[in-house]
Amino acid sequence: MRRRKAVAGTLTLATGLALTACSSDGPPRLEVTGAFMPQPVSDMAAGFLLVRNSGGATDRLTSVTSSLSDHVSIHETRNQTMRMVTSFEVPANGELDLERGGNHIMFTDLKQRPKQGETVSVELHFEKADPIKVDIPVKETTYNPKKQ
């Protein structure tokens, strides 16, 4: 009788652990695509990209760094008003779209103005995932891939 209880307890524990393991699809798995920066016309610039998360856990973009500027921030745009935020959610099995007219990366006090055809290196920092380095191509000032 004691042996049956011990086996039943072990099976219950093993089943619980298996269900816990199956309830999550693992950590965030992030990929960046579609990055671009319109050629700046002043000492400010904006960057746009898509962060796709194919993992089962939500993550957050918490900051962006670049040698182009010591002042890089992330901005939310609502009702045509822009404001700095501390992070953006990258949903599990979803995406964060930083796009023209919407949320974006803002570079202020540029150390130099990059020209069309050049690239700007940035590093995206996340709450859970390791940083991702991205070379952002500089496009013409009016570039908008959604209108191509």
C-alpha positions in Angstrom: 0.0 0.0 0.0 2.8 2.4 0.9 4.5 1.6 -2.4 1.3 2.5 -4.4 1.0 5.9 -2.6 4.7 6.7 -3.4 4.2 5.7 -7.1 1.0 7.7 -7.3 2.7 10.7 -5.7 5.6 10.5 -8.1 3.2 10.2 -11.1 1.3 13.3 -9.9 4.5 15.3 -9.5 5.8 14.2 -12.9 2.5 15.0 -14.6 2.4 18.5 -13.0 6.0 19.2 -14.2 5.1 18.0 -17.7 2.1 20.3 -17.8 4.1 23.2 -16.5 6.7 22.6 -19.2 4.0 22.5 -21.9 2.2 25.6 -20.8 5.0 27.9 -22.1 6.5 27.9 -25.5 9.9 29.1 -24.2 11.7 32.4 -24.0 11.2 35.3 -26.5 12.9 34.6 -29.9 13.4 38.0 -31.5 14.2 38.9 -35.1 14.6 42.4 -36.6 13.6 43.2 -40.2 12.7 46.2 -42.4 15.0 48.7 -40.6 15.5 52.1 -42.2 16.3 55.7 -41.4 15.2 58.6 -43.6 18.2 60.8 -44.4 18.2 63.5 -41.7 17.8 67.1 -42.6 18.8 68.5 -39.1 20.6 67.3 -36.0 17.7 64.9 -35.4 16.7 61.6 -37.0 14.2 58.8 -36.7 14.6 55.1 -37.1 12.0 52.5 -38.0 12.0 48.7 -37.9 10.0 45.6 -37.1 10.8 43.3 -34.1 9.2 39.9 -34.6 8.9 37.6 -31.5 8.4 33.9 -32.5 8.8 32.8 -28.9 6.1 32.1 -26.3 7.1 34.8 -23.9 6.5 38.5 -24.1 9.6 40.8 -24.0 10.1 44.6 -23.9 12.3 46.9 -25.9 13.8 49.0 -23.1 16.4 51.2 -24.9 18.5 51.8 -28.0 22.1 52.8 -28.2 24.2 54.1 -31.1 27.5 55.8 -31.8 25.5 58.3 -34.0 24.1 60.0 -30.9 24.5 60.0 -27.1 20.7 60.8 -27.0 18.7 57.9 -28.4 15.2 57.4 -27.1 12.0 55.5 -28.0 8.9 57.5 -28.8 5.2 56.7 -28.9 2.9 58.6 -31.2 -0.7 58.9 -30.3 -3.2 61.4 -31.9 -0.3 62.9 -33.8 1.5 63.7 -30.6 4.9 62.2 -29.8 6.2 61.4 -26.3 9.2 59.5 -25.0 8.4 56.2 -23.3 10.5 53.8 -21.2 9.7 50.7 -23.1 7.6 49.0 -25.8 6.1 45.5 -25.5 7.1 42.8 -27.9 4.2 40.3 -27.5 4.7 36.6 -27.5 4.2 35.3 -31.1 3.7 38.9 -32.2 5.5 41.9 -33.3 6.5 45.5 -32.4 6.2 47.8 -35.5 8.2 51.0 -35.3 6.9 52.8 -38.4 6.6 56.2 -40.0 3.8 58.2 -38.4 3.8 55.9 -35.4 6.1 54.7 -32.7 9.8 55.1 -33.5 13.4 55.5 -32.4 14.5 59.1 -32.0 18.1 60.3 -32.4 18.8 63.8 -31.1 22.0 65.9 -31.2 23.5 63.8 -34.0 27.3 63.7 -34.0 27.2 63.6 -37.8 24.4 63.5 -40.5 24.4 60.2 -42.2 23.8 60.3 -46.0 21.6 58.1 -48.2 23.3 54.8 -48.9 25.2 54.7 -45.6 24.2 52.6 -42.6 23.8 53.5 -38.9 24.7 50.9 -36.3 22.4 50.5 -33.3 22.0 48.1 -30.5 18.5 47.2 -29.2 18.2 46.4 -25.5 15.5 44.2 -24.2 14.2 43.2 -20.8 14.7 39.4 -21.3 16.5 38.8 -24.6 20.1 39.6 -25.3 20.8 42.8 -27.1 20.5 42.8 -30.9 22.8 44.8 -33.2 21.3 46.2 -36.3 22.8 48.1 -39.2 20.1 50.5 -40.3 20.3 51.7 -44.0 19.8 55.4 -44.6 17.2 56.0 -47.3 16.0 59.1 -49.1 14.3 61.7 -46.8 10.8 60.8 -48.0 11.2 57.0 -48.0 8.2 55.1 -46.7 8.0 51.4 -47.4 4.2 51.3 -46.8 3.7 53.6 -49.8 6.1 51.7 -52.2 
